[in-house]
């Protein structure tokens, strides 16, 4: 019986062109860097794209899984030339060493930017295609916030974007990519990709798929997938903090019928354009948000989401305006976290649990968004910062905060963490003895992903636009490379039916 040799790999980063925190190779080592068989231990049983790849392929008696390289880092500034070059070369070398492959499954983000490359994922795919030849099918998974370019589909039509935000279908899209690759290999199916790029880069705050404009888009995408000749429809909102020529929203239709795919792509793009204004939200500032939280009565915790410093939107995790106001208010039974501050964690370790200590909290990476908060605190607990996500977002995935400290300032509990990490899973707090569901008010460094796990635990959620690198107000950024004109920064006239659809097949 013939064995199909299928490689699996993962290269994941969401890059903020305006962040001062450049992404170096050690940031990938800290988050997830696995070679060969290490990939099985890291991702087997996880609700991730690679977990999906593995579950599908392992069930096939005629498939040999060839684990290559998996590298991921928390969103931050652009990837350094050195870091990108190291990972790309190791990726390509792993493919060379693997011998002949019959197919490749590759998990990407789609919004990576490197110092020397606007579109490093396209660059990587091009080099991989050169290496393995034109006949070996490739299937990728992509984040909903991918800044997809038409060049990407020249290397393969098989791209599968997440359909949820919070992203709780990573695993399912990994499964979809693997199944499609097997259909191409075993059944000889021919796939066509139809791609539409729109002149818009909507803010992601109102891109949740439970409601609002993206909900409309995803529901229509699912309907289209039930139509004859349509295999998959992906809607990409783009990542507006990437200052690159291919920034922004797009639609990709994978079809068995080329003409039907083109028609569907145009219709989806037209709908996307028609709902664009619904993505705009006006948010309260810190004082307005805190006053609103104090005016509300709820049986569950009220959340103040500090979206402008959300680490998964490339925030530093250490801005202080919300922290400062919450410390000043000294509201009983409140919790703030996680605040990135390894220096304060080390000071707490030196002082020891149970002791009081004077700290200068946060404001070290991005002091332009608020200087440190000088305060006295009691050290309640210390930990190594290691926990496993309870999910559903990245369920069962191991997380290493590089240390954590629970301190108490007056009536408020604060969680300090050793590297920037969004408060997306309650285990971040529970692993050190804090129960977020028992609090009156939660001040979280988070945006939308936290809702996957926290929605059942909390009541009212108030998004606030404090100063920060991930501000909802795109007009504050000094863009130099994005296409012009582009909505919402410019007035744009755009008619989808007048624009040609880019096609590729495999």
N, C-alpha and C positions, 0 to 999 in steps of 0.2 A: 504494500500500500504506500502510495506516495505521501510524503510529509511536506506540508506547506510550512516554510520557515518565515515567521512573521516577527519583525522587530517591534519593540515598544519603547517609547522614549517620551520625555517630558521636559519642556523648557519654558518657564513661566515667570513673567514679570510684567507689572503694570507700572509705567514710568511717567513721572511728573516732571515736565520740562523746567518748571519754575522752582522746584524744591532744592534747597541747599544740600540735601543729604544724598550725595552720589552713592550709587549702589556698587559695592566692590565684591570681590569674589568671596570674602568672608561672610557677607550677608546671605549668600546662597548656602554656604556651609552651615550657617546657623539655622536656616529654615529647613532645608531639605536637599541633600546632595548624595545621590545613591548611584552606584555603578553595578552593572551585572546582577548577580543573584541577590544583592542587597535590596533590590527593588521589590522582590517578593515579600521580604520581612516588613518593609516600610508601608506597602500599599495593599497587600492581601487583606480582604475583609473590610476595607475602608470604602466609604461612599464618595469616591473620587473618580476622575476620569480613568486613571490607571487601574483602579480597582475594577471598573467596568470592563476595560480591555482584558484583564486577567480572567475574570469570571467567564467571559464569552469564549476566549481561546482555550481555556483549560477543559472546557466541555467537548471540544472537537478532538476526536481521536486521531485525526490526520493532520493536526497542527502542532508544530514545535514552536514554543514561545522563545524568542531571543531577546532577553532584557538588555538594553543598551545603556542609556544614561538618563537620569532624572535630576533636574536642577530647578529649584524654585526659591525665590526670595520675596519677602514682604514688600508690597508696593512702596516706592520711595522715589528718589531722584533718578536721573538717567543712569543706565548701566555704563560703567567705565569701559573704555576701549579694551583695557587689559582683561577685565572680568569676562566681557562678551567673547573676546578672542580665545580665552582659555576654554570656556565652555563649548563654543562652537567647534574648536579643534578636537576636544575630547569626544564630542558627539560624533564628528566625522570619523575619528579614529576608531571609535567603538563599532561603527558601521563597517569600516574596512576590515577590522579584526573578525567581524561576525561571519564573513564569507557571503556567499550568495543568499540574498533574501528574496522571498516571493511577494512580500508586502511589508508595509510599515504603518504603524499606528503612532501618531505623534500628538501629544497634548500640548497646546500652545495657549497663550493668552490673547494676543492680537493687538495689544497696546504697549508693547515694549518699545523703548527708544534707547539707543546707545549713543555715546558721545560722537561717534563717527558715522552713525547710520540712522536715518529717519525710520526705516522699516526693516529692522534686523530679522524679523521672522520671515519676511519675504527673501531676504538675503540667505538665511539658513536653508529655507526650502529649495532655493535655486541651487545651492551647493550640494544639498542632498540629492536632488534630481540629477545633477551632473555625475555624481558618484555612483548612483544605483541604476542609472539609465532611464529611458522614457517609458519602458514597458512595465515597470514594477509599480503597482498601485499604491498610493498613499492616501490615508484618511486622517483628518485632524479633528480635534475638538477645539472650540474657541469660546472665550468669555463673551457674554452679551455686550460688554463694553469695548469690544475689539474695534480698532480703527482699520477696518479691512480695506485693502486696496485691490484693484482689478488684477494686479500682477500675481497675487496669491493664487487665484484660480487657474492661472496658466500652468501651474505645476500639478494641480489635481482639482477636480470638481467636488471632491468629497470633503466638505467642511461642515461641521455640526456645531452650531452655536447653542449656548445655554438658553433655555426658555423660561427660566425663573430668576427673579431677583427679589429677595435673597437667592443665591445660587444653590438650590437644593436638588438640582437635576444634573449635577456634574457626572454622577455615576451613570445615569440613564443616557447621557450623550456619549459617554465612553462606550456603552453597550451599542448604541446606534452606529457609531463609527466602525466598531469591530464587525458588526453584522453586515454593514454595507461593503466593507472590504472583502469579507468572505463571499458575498454575493457576486462581487466583481471577479474574484479568483475562481470560485467553484462553478458558478452558474453562467459566467461570461456576460453579465449584464453590462450594458453601456450607459453611463450616467452623463448628463449634460448639466452644466452650471450656468445659470443666468444671474447676472449681477447688476444691481443698480446702486450707484453712489449718489447721495443727496447732499446739497449744499447747506447742511445744518449740523450743528453740534449741540444738542440739547443738554442742559444740566441734568445730572443723574439723580438728583434728590427725589424727583417725581417719576422715577422709572420703575418703581415697584410693579410687579406683575399681578398683585392681588387686586389692584384697582387702578383707575386712571388710564392715560393714553397707551402705556405699554401693555396693559391688560387687553385693551382693544386689539392691539397689533398681534399679540400672541394668540388670542382666540381666533383671529382671522387666519393666522398661519396654520393653526391646527385644523381649521376647516378646509383650507386649501390642500393640506396633506391627505385628506380623504378623497380628493378628486383624482380621477384616473390620469395616470401619467406623471403625477407629482409625487416625489419620494420624500423630500424634506424641505422645510422653509425655515430659514434663520433670519431673525431681525436683530440688527446690531445698532445699539444706541450710540456707540463710540465713547471715547474717553476724552473729554474736552480740555484736560490739562496737558495734553501732548501737543507741543507746538511743532507740528509736522504737516507736510502738504496733503497727506492722506487722512487727516483727522476727520472724525464725524460719522454720521449715521449711514447705514447701508442695508440692503436686503439681498440675500442670496438664496436662490431656489435651486435645489438639486432635483432633476427631473429625468424620467425615462423617455419623455416626449419633449423634444427640443422646443417646438413652437408653443406648446402648453406652458413650458417653463418660462419662456420669454413673456408670454401674456400675464402669467401669475406674478412675475417679478415687477412688471410695470404697474399692475393693480395694487400690489403691496406697497410699492414706493409712493404711489399716489395717495393711498390712505395715510401713510406715515407723514407725508407732507401736510395733509389736511388737519392732523391733530397736533401739530407742532406747538401751538400756543398753549396747549394744555400741560406742557412740561414745565412751564414757568410758575414758580411759587415765591411769594414774599414771606420771609421768615422774620420772627422777632429777634431782637438782639438779646444779650445775656440778661440785662436787667428786666426787660419786658417778659422774657421767658420765665425767669425765676419768680417774678411777681404773679404771673399766671399760675404757675405750679402751686404757689402758696394760697391762691384763692380757690383752688379746687378741692373738693372732697371726693375721695375714692377709696374703695376697700382694698385696692391693689396699689403697688408703687407707681408713682408718676415719674416718667422718664424725661430728663433734659438731655437730648442727644446733641453733643458738641460736634456737629458734622464737619465744621471747617478744620478740625484737627483729627479727623478720623484716619488712623494709620493705613487702613485699606484703601483710602483715597490719597495716600502718600503723605498724610500729616505726620508731623514729628512726634505726636503723642505727648508733648510736654508744654503746650501753650497753657496760659494760666488765668485767663479772664474769668472763666466760669468757676474755676477753683477758688479764686480770690473772693468772688461774690458769695460763694457758698460758705467759705470760712468766716467771712464777715457776718453773714446771717446767722450762723451757728444753729441751724435747725435740727432739733432732735431727730434721731433715727434716720439719718441720711447716709448715703454711700457715694463716694466719688472714685472713679477709676476706669481703666488703669492708667496711671500717670508714669510716663517713661522717665526714670531718674535713677540710674545705676549708682551715682555718687551718694545719693541719700540712702539707698539700700545698704551700701557698704558702711555708711556711718551707723545705721541701725544694727548691723551685724557686730560692729565694734562695741556698741553700747550694750546690746543684749536685750532680750525680751523682758518686759516689765518695767523698764527704765524710761525716764523722760529724756528728751533730746531736743535741741534746737536745730531746726533744719531750714534750708533754703530750697524750696520745692519747685521743680520745673523751671521753665524759662531759660534753659541753658542752650538748647539747640536753636530755638527760634525766638530770641529775646525781643525781636521787633514786634512780636504779637503778645507781649506781656512779659515783664521780668519775673524773677523768682518770687515766690510767696514765702516770706520769712515768718516762721511760726514755731511754737513749742508743741511737741507731740509725744504721746505715749506709745511705745513699741508694743504691739499686741501679739504679733506672730511673725515668724520668718519661714521661708520655704525655698527650695531649689527652683521653684517655678515650673515644674514639669507636671502636666496633666493631659488627659485625653478628652477630646471634644465629645460631649453627649449628643450633639447634633440637633436638628438634621443637617445643618451646614457643616461640611467636612467631618461627618460623624466618624468616630473612632480614631481620628487622626491624632497622633502624638504632637503636643505643643510644648515648646521649651521657652519660657519667658526669660531665661538666663537670670533667675533669681526673682524673688518677690518679698514684699514686706507689707504687713497690715499695720497701719498706724492709726491712732485716734487723736483728732484735733477737736477739743471741746466736745460737742455732741455728735461729731461727724466721723465716720470711718473712711479711710482713704487706702486704696491699694496702689502700691508702688511696684513697677515692673521693670525688668532689666533690659528689655528691648521694646521698640514700638510695636504694639499689638492691639488691634481693635477689640473692644469688649463684646465679642460676638457669641460667646458661649458662657453660660453661668458657671461652668466648671473653673473658669479663670478665677472666680471669687470663692467658690466652694472648696477648692483644693487647699485653701489656707484658712478655712473655717468661717468664711463670710457667706451668709445666705441672702442674696439680693431680693428674693421675693418677700422677705420680712421687713423691708425698709419702707419708709414713707416716700422718699424722693431718691432717685438714682441719677447721678450725673455721670454720663457714659461718654467715653471717647469712641463714638460709633456713628454709623449712618443708617444703612438699611439692612445689612446682613444680620445684625443682632436680632432682628424681629423674628427670624426663623425659630430661634430657641426662646426668646423672651416674650413674644406676644402672649403665650398662655399664662405668663407669670405677672404681667404688668397691666396697668390701666392706661391712662392717657399718655400719649407720647408727644412731646413738644420738641420739634426740631428748632435749634437756635443757630444763628449765623454769627458766631463770635469771630474775632480776627483769627485768621489762619490760612495756611497755604492751600487748603481745599475749600475755599469759600465758594458759596453758591453764586456769587456775583462775578461772572466771567469777564466783565468789563474792566476789572482791576488788573488783569494780567497783560503784560506787554508782548503780545504775539508778534512774531516776525516771519513765520514760515507757513502759517495756515493759508488755505486758499481764500481769495477775496472775490466777490463778497460771500459772506457766510452768515446764516441766521444762528443765533439771535443778535449778533454784533452788528449786522448790517441788514438793510432792507433787501430782500432777494425776490426776484421774479423767477418762478421755476415751474415748468410744465413737464411732467414726467413723460407724457406721450410724445414729446418732441425729442426725447433723449434716447439714444440707441442703447440696447442692452448688450453687455459684454457676455460672450458665450465661450465656454470651453467644455470639452468632453473627455471622457476616459472610459 
